[in-house]
């Protein structure tokens, strides 16, 4: 995979999430993903979503699971 192909995968996954909104108390589906929970060693619910979202996108784009 080229760098350009990798960039396109990341953008494709992220763009598919356009329109998703966090819920009350910063709830997001990204923090409920089992691989994200394993990555962080626990839930990151109710915290700022940006870092969790970025990790989730990369994990989805490249098929990473813990």
C-alpha positions in Angstrom: 0.0 0.0 0.0 1.3 3.4 -0.9 1.2 6.4 1.4 -1.5 8.0 -0.9 -3.6 4.8 -0.6 -3.3 4.8 3.2 -4.3 8.5 3.3 -7.4 7.7 1.2 -8.4 4.9 3.5 -8.3 7.2 6.5 -10.3 9.9 4.8 -12.8 7.4 3.6 -13.5 6.1 7.1 -13.6 9.5 8.6 -15.9 11.0 6.0 -18.4 8.1 6.6 -18.9 9.5 10.1 -19.9 13.0 8.9 -23.1 13.9 10.6 -22.6 11.7 13.7 -23.0 13.7 16.9 -21.9 12.9 20.4 -24.7 12.3 22.9 -25.2 13.6 26.4 -22.1 13.9 28.6 -19.8 13.5 25.5 -21.1 9.9 24.8 -19.8 8.5 21.5 -20.0 5.1 19.8 -16.2 5.3 19.2 -15.5 4.9 23.0 -17.7 1.9 23.1 -15.7 0.0 20.5 -14.1 -3.0 22.2 -10.7 -2.4 20.5 -10.7 1.2 21.6 -11.5 0.1 25.2 -8.6 -2.4 25.0 -6.3 0.3 23.5 -6.9 2.6 26.4 -7.2 0.0 29.1 -10.7 1.1 29.9 -13.6 3.2 28.7 -13.0 6.8 27.6 -16.7 7.7 27.6 -17.7 11.1 28.8 -14.3 12.7 27.8 -13.4 14.8 24.8 -14.0 12.6 21.8 -11.4 13.9 19.3 -8.5 11.5 20.3 -10.8 8.6 20.7 -12.2 9.3 17.2 -8.8 9.6 15.6 -7.7 6.2 17.1 -10.9 4.6 16.0 -10.6 5.8 12.4 -7.0 4.4 12.1 -8.1 1.1 13.7 -11.0 0.8 11.2 -9.0 1.9 8.2 -6.3 -0.6 8.7 -8.1 -3.5 10.3 -6.3 -3.2 13.6 -7.7 -5.1 16.5 -6.3 -5.8 19.9 
